[in-house]
Amino acid sequence: MAVQQNKKSRSRKGMRRSHDKVAVPAVIYCSCGEPTAPHSVCPACGMYKGRQVIEKKQATE
Ligand SMILES: [Zn+2]
């Protein structure tokens, strides 16, 4: 087993773990009111940037 040669200080541990935080997923709200991921087609209405990209059964004709 590999054994560390020197003790990592609390400061060093904190520096290493500064990148460990889980990023909060970005959420935007579509014009239909549904929360969606940014730069992606809305899964509820199939709209992206104000135009219909995917036809949905529930979409108003
Ligand atoms: Zn939508």
N, CA, C, O and the ligand as a Tripos MOL2 file, in Angstrom:
@<TRIPOS>MOLECULE
protein
  245   243    62     0     0
PROTEIN
NO_CHARGES

@<TRIPOS>ATOM
      1 N           0.8360   -1.1970    0.0000 N.3       1 MET1
      2 CA          0.0000    0.0000    0.0000 C.3       1 MET1
      3 C           0.8660    1.2410    0.0000 C.2       1 MET1
      4 O           1.8790    1.3080    0.6970 O.2       1 MET1
      5 N           0.4650    2.2120   -0.7790 N.am      2 ALA2
      6 CA          1.1940    3.4790   -0.8210 C.3       2 ALA2
      7 C           0.9130    4.2790    0.4480 C.2       2 ALA2
      8 O          -0.2330    4.3990    0.8820 O.2       2 ALA2
      9 N           1.9710    4.8170    1.0290 N.am      3 VAL3
     10 CA          1.8200    5.5910    2.2570 C.3       3 VAL3
     11 C           2.3450    7.0010    2.0010 C.2       3 VAL3
     12 O           3.4340    7.1760    1.4550 O.2       3 VAL3
     13 N           1.5740    7.9900    2.3940 N.am      4 GLN4
     14 CA          2.0020    9.3750    2.1660 C.3       4 GLN4
     15 C           3.2390    9.6870    3.0000 C.2       4 GLN4
     16 O           3.3800    9.2140    4.1280 O.2       4 GLN4
     17 N           4.1370   10.4950    2.4230 N.am      5 GLN5
     18 CA          5.3840   10.8200    3.1060 C.3       5 GLN5
     19 C           5.2020   11.9480    4.1050 C.2       5 GLN5
     20 O           5.8420   11.9750    5.1560 O.2       5 GLN5
     21 N           4.3060   12.8960    3.7560 N.am      6 ASN6
     22 CA          4.0930   14.0310    4.6460 C.3       6 ASN6
     23 C           2.6100   14.2420    4.8790 C.2       6 ASN6
     24 O           1.7750   13.9560    4.0200 O.2       6 ASN6
     25 N           2.3080   14.7450    6.0490 N.am      7 LYS7
     26 CA          0.9130   15.0140    6.3780 C.3       7 LYS7
     27 C           0.4060   16.2050    5.5690 C.2       7 LYS7
     28 O           1.0660   17.2410    5.4910 O.2       7 LYS7
     29 N          -0.7840   16.0430    4.9630 N.am      8 LYS8
     30 CA         -1.4160   17.1520    4.2570 C.3       8 LYS8
     31 C          -2.1130   18.0160    5.3020 C.2       8 LYS8
     32 O          -2.9030   17.5230    6.1070 O.2       8 LYS8
     33 N          -1.8130   19.2960    5.2750 N.am      9 SER9
     34 CA         -2.3890   20.2100    6.2560 C.3       9 SER9
     35 C          -3.8720   20.4350    5.9810 C.2       9 SER9
     36 O          -4.3650   20.1310    4.8950 O.2       9 SER9
     37 N          -4.5740   20.9700    6.9710 N.am     10 ARG10
     38 CA         -5.9890   21.2960    6.7670 C.3      10 ARG10
     39 C          -6.1430   22.2640    5.6100 C.2      10 ARG10
     40 O          -7.1030   22.1890    4.8430 O.2      10 ARG10
     41 N          -5.1830   23.1770    5.4930 N.am     11 SER11
     42 CA         -5.2280   24.1530    4.4030 C.3      11 SER11
     43 C          -5.1250   23.4590    3.0510 C.2      11 SER11
     44 O          -5.9020   23.7420    2.1400 O.2      11 SER11
     45 N          -4.1520   22.5390    2.9240 N.am     12 ARG12
     46 CA         -3.9610   21.8070    1.6650 C.3      12 ARG12
     47 C          -5.1910   20.9620    1.3360 C.2      12 ARG12
     48 O          -5.6120   20.8670    0.1840 O.2      12 ARG12
     49 N          -5.7470   20.3590    2.3680 N.am     13 LYS13
     50 CA         -6.9490   19.5470    2.1690 C.3      13 LYS13
     51 C          -8.0800   20.4130    1.6140 C.2      13 LYS13
     52 O          -8.8030   20.0060    0.7040 O.2      13 LYS13
     53 N          -8.2200   21.6260    2.1860 N.am     14 GLY14
     54 CA         -9.2500   22.5370    1.7220 C.3      14 GLY14
     55 C          -9.0260   22.9640    0.2830 C.2      14 GLY14
     56 O          -9.9760   23.0780   -0.4920 O.2      14 GLY14
     57 N          -7.7520   23.2040   -0.0810 N.am     15 MET15
     58 CA         -7.4360   23.6000   -1.4560 C.3      15 MET15
     59 C          -7.8050   22.4920   -2.4240 C.2      15 MET15
     60 O          -8.3560   22.7430   -3.4960 O.2      15 MET15
     61 N          -7.4960   21.2630   -2.0340 N.am     16 ARG16
     62 CA         -7.8050   20.1250   -2.9040 C.3      16 ARG16
     63 C          -9.3140   19.9720   -3.0520 C.2      16 ARG16
     64 O          -9.8190   19.7080   -4.1430 O.2      16 ARG16
     65 N         -10.0180   20.1390   -1.9520 N.am     17 ARG17
     66 CA        -11.4680   19.9150   -1.9800 C.3      17 ARG17
     67 C         -12.2540   21.1150   -2.4900 C.2      17 ARG17
     68 O         -13.4800   21.0510   -2.5810 O.2      17 ARG17
     69 N         -11.5810   22.1990   -2.8210 N.am     18 SER18
     70 CA        -12.2910   23.3740   -3.3160 C.3      18 SER18
     71 C         -12.9690   23.0820   -4.6470 C.2      18 SER18
     72 O         -13.8910   23.8000   -5.0340 O.2      18 SER18
     73 N         -12.5300   22.0350   -5.3610 N.am     19 HIS19
     74 CA        -13.1130   21.6790   -6.6530 C.3      19 HIS19
     75 C         -14.1460   20.5640   -6.5150 C.2      19 HIS19
     76 O         -14.7250   20.1440   -7.5170 O.2      19 HIS19
     77 N         -14.3890   20.0780   -5.3050 N.am     20 ASP20
     78 CA        -15.2480   18.9040   -5.1330 C.3      20 ASP20
     79 C         -16.7270   19.2420   -5.0620 C.2      20 ASP20
     80 O         -17.5740   18.3480   -5.0740 O.2      20 ASP20
     81 N         -17.0370   20.5190   -4.9880 N.am     21 LYS21
     82 CA        -18.4390   20.9070   -4.8330 C.3      21 LYS21
     83 C         -19.2310   20.5100   -6.0730 C.2      21 LYS21
     84 O         -18.7810   20.6950   -7.2040 O.2      21 LYS21
     85 N         -20.4090   19.9650   -5.8390 N.am     22 VAL22
     86 CA        -21.2800   19.5770   -6.9510 C.3      22 VAL22
     87 C         -21.9740   20.8280   -7.4770 C.2      22 VAL22
     88 O         -22.5870   21.5790   -6.7180 O.2      22 VAL22
     89 N         -21.8690   21.0370   -8.7880 N.am     23 ALA23
     90 CA        -22.4610   22.2280   -9.3950 C.3      23 ALA23
     91 C         -23.9800   22.1390   -9.3600 C.2      23 ALA23
     92 O         -24.5600   21.0930   -9.6510 O.2      23 ALA23
     93 N         -24.6060   23.2330   -9.0060 N.am     24 VAL24
     94 CA        -26.0710   23.2770   -9.0030 C.3      24 VAL24
     95 C         -26.5470   23.3460  -10.4490 C.2      24 VAL24
     96 O         -26.1150   24.2330  -11.1860 O.2      24 VAL24
     97 N         -27.4340   22.4300  -10.8840 N.am     25 PRO25
     98 CA        -27.8700   22.4520  -12.2730 C.3      25 PRO25
     99 C         -28.6120   23.7430  -12.6090 C.2      25 PRO25
    100 O         -29.4820   24.1850  -11.8590 O.2      25 PRO25
    101 N         -28.2560   24.3390  -13.7440 N.am     26 ALA26
    102 CA        -28.8940   25.5880  -14.1650 C.3      26 ALA26
    103 C         -30.3020   25.2970  -14.6570 C.2      26 ALA26
    104 O         -30.5280   24.3270  -15.3790 O.2      26 ALA26
    105 N         -31.2460   26.1420  -14.2630 N.am     27 VAL27
    106 CA        -32.6390   25.9680  -14.6730 C.3      27 VAL27
    107 C         -33.1610   27.2900  -15.2090 C.2      27 VAL27
    108 O         -33.0260   28.3240  -14.5550 O.2      27 VAL27
    109 N         -33.7490   27.2640  -16.3780 N.am     28 ILE28
    110 CA        -34.4470   28.4280  -16.9050 C.3      28 ILE28
    111 C         -35.9130   28.0490  -17.0710 C.2      28 ILE28
    112 O         -36.2640   26.8700  -17.0110 O.2      28 ILE28
    113 N         -36.7670   29.0430  -17.2800 N.am     29 TYR29
    114 CA        -38.1940   28.7460  -17.4330 C.3      29 TYR29
    115 C         -38.6280   29.0490  -18.8560 C.2      29 TYR29
    116 O         -38.4350   30.1510  -19.3680 O.2      29 TYR29
    117 N         -39.2120   28.0480  -19.4730 N.am     30 CYS30
    118 CA        -39.7000   28.1580  -20.8470 C.3      30 CYS30
    119 C         -40.8850   29.1080  -20.8910 C.2      30 CYS30
    120 O         -41.4820   29.4250  -19.8630 O.2      30 CYS30
    121 N         -41.2210   29.5620  -22.1050 N.am     31 SER31
    122 CA        -42.3780   30.4430  -22.2630 C.3      31 SER31
    123 C         -43.6700   29.7310  -21.8720 C.2      31 SER31
    124 O         -44.6650   30.3870  -21.5640 O.2      31 SER31
    125 N         -43.6680   28.3880  -21.8810 N.am     32 CYS32
    126 CA        -44.8490   27.6430  -21.4560 C.3      32 CYS32
    127 C         -44.8920   27.5010  -19.9390 C.2      32 CYS32
    128 O         -45.8500   26.9500  -19.3970 O.2      32 CYS32
    129 N         -43.8650   27.9910  -19.2510 N.am     33 GLY33
    130 CA        -43.8420   27.9520  -17.7970 C.3      33 GLY33
    131 C         -43.1270   26.7570  -17.2220 C.2      33 GLY33
    132 O         -43.0120   26.6230  -16.0040 O.2      33 GLY33
    133 N         -42.6420   25.8790  -18.0940 N.am     34 GLU34
    134 CA        -41.9950   24.6540  -17.6310 C.3      34 GLU34
    135 C         -40.5150   24.9180  -17.3580 C.2      34 GLU34
    136 O         -39.8660   25.5940  -18.1570 O.2      34 GLU34
    137 N         -39.9550   24.4040  -16.2470 N.am     35 PRO35
    138 CA        -38.5180   24.5520  -16.0210 C.3      35 PRO35
    139 C         -37.7310   23.6570  -16.9720 C.2      35 PRO35
    140 O         -38.0340   22.4720  -17.1090 O.2      35 PRO35
    141 N         -36.7240   24.2250  -17.6250 N.am     36 THR36
    142 CA        -35.9170   23.4680  -18.5890 C.3      36 THR36
    143 C         -34.4460   23.8060  -18.4090 C.2      36 THR36
    144 O         -34.0890   24.8140  -17.7990 O.2      36 THR36
    145 N         -33.6080   22.9440  -18.9520 N.am     37 ALA37
    146 CA        -32.1770   23.2210  -18.9650 C.3      37 ALA37
    147 C         -31.8970   24.2570  -20.0440 C.2      37 ALA37
    148 O         -32.5330   24.2220  -21.0970 O.2      37 ALA37
    149 N         -30.9520   25.1920  -19.8090 N.am     38 PRO38
    150 CA        -30.6630   26.1930  -20.8170 C.3      38 PRO38
    151 C         -30.0390   25.5890  -22.0740 C.2      38 PRO38
    152 O         -29.3830   24.5510  -21.9910 O.2      38 PRO38
    153 N         -30.2250   26.2010  -23.2080 N.am     39 HIS39
    154 CA        -29.7000   25.7790  -24.5100 C.3      39 HIS39
    155 C         -30.2160   24.3990  -24.8980 C.2      39 HIS39
    156 O         -29.5040   23.6150  -25.5250 O.2      39 HIS39
    157 N         -31.4680   24.1070  -24.5170 N.am     40 SER40
    158 CA        -32.0320   22.8180  -24.8820 C.3      40 SER40
    159 C         -33.5130   22.9790  -25.1650 C.2      40 SER40
    160 O         -34.1670   23.9010  -24.6780 O.2      40 SER40
    161 N         -34.0260   22.0480  -25.9730 N.am     41 VAL41
    162 CA        -35.4440   22.0840  -26.3310 C.3      41 VAL41
    163 C         -36.2730   21.7650  -25.0980 C.2      41 VAL41
    164 O         -35.9230   20.8830  -24.3140 O.2      41 VAL41
    165 N         -37.3710   22.4870  -24.9330 N.am     42 CYS42
    166 CA        -38.2410   22.2560  -23.7860 C.3      42 CYS42
    167 C         -38.8830   20.8720  -23.9100 C.2      42 CYS42
    168 O         -39.4990   20.5820  -24.9350 O.2      42 CYS42
    169 N         -38.7570   20.0160  -22.9020 N.am     43 PRO43
    170 CA        -39.3430   18.6750  -23.0100 C.3      43 PRO43
    171 C         -40.8660   18.6940  -22.9450 C.2      43 PRO43
    172 O         -41.5100   17.7270  -23.3520 O.2      43 PRO43
    173 N         -41.4510   19.7730  -22.4420 N.am     44 ALA44
    174 CA        -42.9060   19.8140  -22.2830 C.3      44 ALA44
    175 C         -43.6020   20.2510  -23.5710 C.2      44 ALA44
    176 O         -44.5900   19.6380  -23.9750 O.2      44 ALA44
    177 N         -43.0980   21.3070  -24.2200 N.am     45 CYS45
    178 CA        -43.8050   21.8340  -25.3940 C.3      45 CYS45
    179 C         -42.9820   21.7020  -26.6770 C.2      45 CYS45
    180 O         -43.5110   21.9590  -27.7590 O.2      45 CYS45
    181 N         -41.7050   21.3100  -26.5960 N.am     46 GLY46
    182 CA        -40.8930   21.1260  -27.7990 C.3      46 GLY46
    183 C         -40.4520   22.4110  -28.4570 C.2      46 GLY46
    184 O         -40.0810   22.4090  -29.6310 O.2      46 GLY46
    185 N         -40.4830   23.5180  -27.7190 N.am     47 MET47
    186 CA        -40.0800   24.8010  -28.2810 C.3      47 MET47
    187 C         -38.6180   25.0760  -27.9520 C.2      47 MET47
    188 O         -38.1200   24.7050  -26.8890 O.2      47 MET47
    189 N         -37.9440   25.7350  -28.8870 N.am     48 TYR48
    190 CA        -36.5940   26.2080  -28.6190 C.3      48 TYR48
    191 C         -36.4060   27.5340  -29.3310 C.2      48 TYR48
    192 O         -36.6390   27.6400  -30.5350 O.2      48 TYR48
    193 N         -35.9860   28.5340  -28.5920 N.am     49 LYS49
    194 CA        -35.7730   29.8920  -29.1110 C.3      49 LYS49
    195 C         -37.0100   30.4080  -29.8370 C.2      49 LYS49
    196 O         -36.9060   31.0500  -30.8830 O.2      49 LYS49
    197 N         -38.1820   30.1220  -29.2740 N.am     50 GLY50
    198 CA        -39.4170   30.6810  -29.7920 C.3      50 GLY50
    199 C         -40.0000   29.9750  -31.0010 C.2      50 GLY50
    200 O         -41.0000   30.4400  -31.5470 O.2      50 GLY50
    201 N         -39.4040   28.8500  -31.4480 N.am     51 ARG51
    202 CA        -40.0070   28.1270  -32.5660 C.3      51 ARG51
    203 C         -40.1550   26.6570  -32.2120 C.2      51 ARG51
    204 O         -39.4680   26.1300  -31.3370 O.2      51 ARG51
    205 N         -41.0870   26.0040  -32.9290 N.am     52 GLN52
    206 CA        -41.3860   24.6000  -32.6480 C.3      52 GLN52
    207 C         -40.2940   23.7300  -33.2550 C.2      52 GLN52
    208 O         -40.0690   23.7590  -34.4650 O.2      52 GLN52
    209 N         -39.6250   22.9630  -32.4200 N.am     53 VAL53
    210 CA        -38.5560   22.0960  -32.9010 C.3      53 VAL53
    211 C         -39.0340   20.6530  -32.9350 C.2      53 VAL53
    212 O         -38.7610   19.9260  -33.8900 O.2      53 VAL53
    213 N         -39.7430   20.2400  -31.9010 N.am     54 ILE54
    214 CA        -40.2600   18.8770  -31.8270 C.3      54 ILE54
    215 C         -41.7790   18.9710  -31.6980 C.2      54 ILE54
    216 O         -42.2940   19.7140  -30.8620 O.2      54 ILE54
    217 N         -42.4880   18.2130  -32.5290 N.am     55 GLU55
    218 CA        -43.9540   18.2250  -32.4470 C.3      55 GLU55
    219 C         -44.3920   17.4180  -31.2390 C.2      55 GLU55
    220 O         -43.9490   16.2880  -31.0300 O.2      55 GLU55
    221 N         -45.2690   18.0180  -30.4510 N.am     56 LYS56
    222 CA        -45.7900   17.3500  -29.2630 C.3      56 LYS56
    223 C         -47.2950   17.1670  -29.4110 C.2      56 LYS56
    224 O         -47.9890   17.9760  -30.0260 O.2      56 LYS56
    225 N         -47.7700   16.0730  -28.8240 N.am     57 LYS57
    226 CA        -49.1950   15.7700  -28.9070 C.3      57 LYS57
    227 C         -50.0440   16.8440  -28.2220 C.2      57 LYS57
    228 O         -51.1440   17.1700  -28.6680 O.2      57 LYS57
    229 N         -49.4950   17.3900  -27.1120 N.am     58 GLN58
    230 CA        -50.2530   18.3620  -26.3350 C.3      58 GLN58
    231 C         -50.1910   19.7670  -26.9370 C.2      58 GLN58
    232 O         -50.9360   20.6480  -26.5090 O.2      58 GLN58
    233 N         -49.3230   19.9880  -27.9150 N.am     59 ALA59
    234 CA        -49.1310   21.3360  -28.4520 C.3      59 ALA59
    235 C         -50.4000   21.8210  -29.1270 C.2      59 ALA59
    236 O         -51.0950   21.0550  -29.7940 O.2      59 ALA59
    237 N         -50.6950   23.0970  -28.9480 N.am     60 THR60
    238 CA        -51.8870   23.6770  -29.5500 C.3      60 THR60
    239 C         -51.6500   23.8950  -31.0470 C.2      60 THR60
    240 O         -50.6300   24.4560  -31.4480 O.2      60 THR60
    241 N         -52.5780   23.4570  -31.8440 N.am     61 GLU61
    242 CA        -52.4430   23.5930  -33.3010 C.3      61 GLU61
    243 C         -52.9550   24.9440  -33.7740 C.2      61 GLU61
    244 O         -52.9190   25.2330  -34.9700 O.2      61 GLU61
    245 ZN        -42.0150   24.8030  -22.9940 Zn       62 ZN62
@<TRIPOS>BOND
     1     1     2 1
     2     2     3 1
     3     3     4 2
     4     3     5 am
     5     5     6 1
     6     6     7 1
     7     7     8 2
     8     7     9 am
     9     9    10 1
    10    10    11 1
    11    11    12 2
    12    11    13 am
    13    13    14 1
    14    14    15 1
    15    15    16 2
    16    15    17 am
    17    17    18 1
    18    18    19 1
    19    19    20 2
    20    19    21 am
    21    21    22 1
    22    22    23 1
    23    23    24 2
    24    23    25 am
    25    25    26 1
    26    26    27 1
    27    27    28 2
    28    27    29 am
    29    29    30 1
    30    30    31 1
    31    31    32 2
    32    31    33 am
    33    33    34 1
    34    34    35 1
    35    35    36 2
    36    35    37 am
    37    37    38 1
    38    38    39 1
    39    39    40 2
    40    39    41 am
    41    41    42 1
    42    42    43 1
    43    43    44 2
    44    43    45 am
    45    45    46 1
    46    46    47 1
    47    47    48 2
    48    47    49 am
    49    49    50 1
    50    50    51 1
    51    51    52 2
    52    51    53 am
    53    53    54 1
    54    54    55 1
    55    55    56 2
    56    55    57 am
    57    57    58 1
    58    58    59 1
    59    59    60 2
    60    59    61 am
    61    61    62 1
    62    62    63 1
    63    63    64 2
    64    63    65 am
    65    65    66 1
    66    66    67 1
    67    67    68 2
    68    67    69 am
    69    69    70 1
    70    70    71 1
    71    71    72 2
    72    71    73 am
    73    73    74 1
    74    74    75 1
    75    75    76 2
    76    75    77 am
    77    77    78 1
    78    78    79 1
    79    79    80 2
    80    79    81 am
    81    81    82 1
    82    82    83 1
    83    83    84 2
    84    83    85 am
    85    85    86 1
    86    86    87 1
    87    87    88 2
    88    87    89 am
    89    89    90 1
    90    90    91 1
    91    91    92 2
    92    91    93 am
    93    93    94 1
    94    94    95 1
    95    95    96 2
    96    95    97 am
    97    97    98 1
    98    98    99 1
    99    99   100 2
   100    99   101 am
   101   101   102 1
   102   102   103 1
   103   103   104 2
   104   103   105 am
   105   105   106 1
   106   106   107 1
   107   107   108 2
   108   107   109 am
   109   109   110 1
   110   110   111 1
   111   111   112 2
   112   111   113 am
   113   113   114 1
   114   114   115 1
   115   115   116 2
   116   115   117 am
   117   117   118 1
   118   118   119 1
   119   119   120 2
   120   119   121 am
   121   121   122 1
   122   122   123 1
   123   123   124 2
   124   123   125 am
   125   125   126 1
   126   126   127 1
   127   127   128 2
   128   127   129 am
   129   129   130 1
   130   130   131 1
   131   131   132 2
   132   131   133 am
   133   133   134 1
   134   134   135 1
   135   135   136 2
   136   135   137 am
   137   137   138 1
   138   138   139 1
   139   139   140 2
   140   139   141 am
   141   141   142 1
   142   142   143 1
   143   143   144 2
   144   143   145 am
   145   145   146 1
   146   146   147 1
   147   147   148 2
   148   147   149 am
   149   149   150 1
   150   150   151 1
   151   151   152 2
   152   151   153 am
   153   153   154 1
   154   154   155 1
   155   155   156 2
   156   155   157 am
   157   157   158 1
   158   158   159 1
   159   159   160 2
   160   159   161 am
   161   161   162 1
   162   162   163 1
   163   163   164 2
   164   163   165 am
   165   165   166 1
   166   166   167 1
   167   167   168 2
   168   167   169 am
   169   169   170 1
   170   170   171 1
   171   171   172 2
   172   171   173 am
   173   173   174 1
   174   174   175 1
   175   175   176 2
   176   175   177 am
   177   177   178 1
   178   178   179 1
   179   179   180 2
   180   179   181 am
   181   181   182 1
   182   182   183 1
   183   183   184 2
   184   183   185 am
   185   185   186 1
   186   186   187 1
   187   187   188 2
   188   187   189 am
   189   189   190 1
   190   190   191 1
   191   191   192 2
   192   191   193 am
   193   193   194 1
   194   194   195 1
   195   195   196 2
   196   195   197 am
   197   197   198 1
   198   198   199 1
   199   199   200 2
   200   199   201 am
   201   201   202 1
   202   202   203 1
   203   203   204 2
   204   203   205 am
   205   205   206 1
   206   206   207 1
   207   207   208 2
   208   207   209 am
   209   209   210 1
   210   210   211 1
   211   211   212 2
   212   211   213 am
   213   213   214 1
   214   214   215 1
   215   215   216 2
   216   215   217 am
   217   217   218 1
   218   218   219 1
   219   219   220 2
   220   219   221 am
   221   221   222 1
   222   222   223 1
   223   223   224 2
   224   223   225 am
   225   225   226 1
   226   226   227 1
   227   227   228 2
   228   227   229 am
   229   229   230 1
   230   230   231 1
   231   231   232 2
   232   231   233 am
   233   233   234 1
   234   234   235 1
   235   235   236 2
   236   235   237 am
   237   237   238 1
   238   238   239 1
   239   239   240 2
   240   239   241 am
   241   241   242 1
   242   242   243 1
   243   243   244 2
@<TRIPOS>SUBSTRUCTURE
     1 MET1         2 RESIDUE 1 A MET
     2 ALA2         6 RESIDUE 1 A ALA
     3 VAL3        10 RESIDUE 1 A VAL
     4 GLN4        14 RESIDUE 1 A GLN
     5 GLN5        18 RESIDUE 1 A GLN
     6 ASN6        22 RESIDUE 1 A ASN
     7 LYS7        26 RESIDUE 1 A LYS
     8 LYS8        30 RESIDUE 1 A LYS
     9 SER9        34 RESIDUE 1 A SER
    10 ARG10       38 RESIDUE 1 A ARG
    11 SER11       42 RESIDUE 1 A SER
    12 ARG12       46 RESIDUE 1 A ARG
    13 LYS13       50 RESIDUE 1 A LYS
    14 GLY14       54 RESIDUE 1 A GLY
    15 MET15       58 RESIDUE 1 A MET
    16 ARG16       62 RESIDUE 1 A ARG
    17 ARG17       66 RESIDUE 1 A ARG
    18 SER18       70 RESIDUE 1 A SER
    19 HIS19       74 RESIDUE 1 A HIS
    20 ASP20       78 RESIDUE 1 A ASP
    21 LYS21       82 RESIDUE 1 A LYS
    22 VAL22       86 RESIDUE 1 A VAL
    23 ALA23       90 RESIDUE 1 A ALA
    24 VAL24       94 RESIDUE 1 A VAL
    25 PRO25       98 RESIDUE 1 A PRO
    26 ALA26      102 RESIDUE 1 A ALA
    27 VAL27      106 RESIDUE 1 A VAL
    28 ILE28      110 RESIDUE 1 A ILE
    29 TYR29      114 RESIDUE 1 A TYR
    30 CYS30      118 RESIDUE 1 A CYS
    31 SER31      122 RESIDUE 1 A SER
    32 CYS32      126 RESIDUE 1 A CYS
    33 GLY33      130 RESIDUE 1 A GLY
    34 GLU34      134 RESIDUE 1 A GLU
    35 PRO35      138 RESIDUE 1 A PRO
    36 THR36      142 RESIDUE 1 A THR
    37 ALA37      146 RESIDUE 1 A ALA
    38 PRO38      150 RESIDUE 1 A PRO
    39 HIS39      154 RESIDUE 1 A HIS
    40 SER40      158 RESIDUE 1 A SER
    41 VAL41      162 RESIDUE 1 A VAL
    42 CYS42      166 RESIDUE 1 A CYS
    43 PRO43      170 RESIDUE 1 A PRO
    44 ALA44      174 RESIDUE 1 A ALA
    45 CYS45      178 RESIDUE 1 A CYS
    46 GLY46      182 RESIDUE 1 A GLY
    47 MET47      186 RESIDUE 1 A MET
    48 TYR48      190 RESIDUE 1 A TYR
    49 LYS49      194 RESIDUE 1 A LYS
    50 GLY50      198 RESIDUE 1 A GLY
    51 ARG51      202 RESIDUE 1 A ARG
    52 GLN52      206 RESIDUE 1 A GLN
    53 VAL53      210 RESIDUE 1 A VAL
    54 ILE54      214 RESIDUE 1 A ILE
    55 GLU55      218 RESIDUE 1 A GLU
    56 LYS56      222 RESIDUE 1 A LYS
    57 LYS57      226 RESIDUE 1 A LYS
    58 GLN58      230 RESIDUE 1 A GLN
    59 ALA59      234 RESIDUE 1 A ALA
    60 THR60      238 RESIDUE 1 A THR
    61 GLU61      242 RESIDUE 1 A GLU
    62 ZN62       245 GROUP 0 **** ****
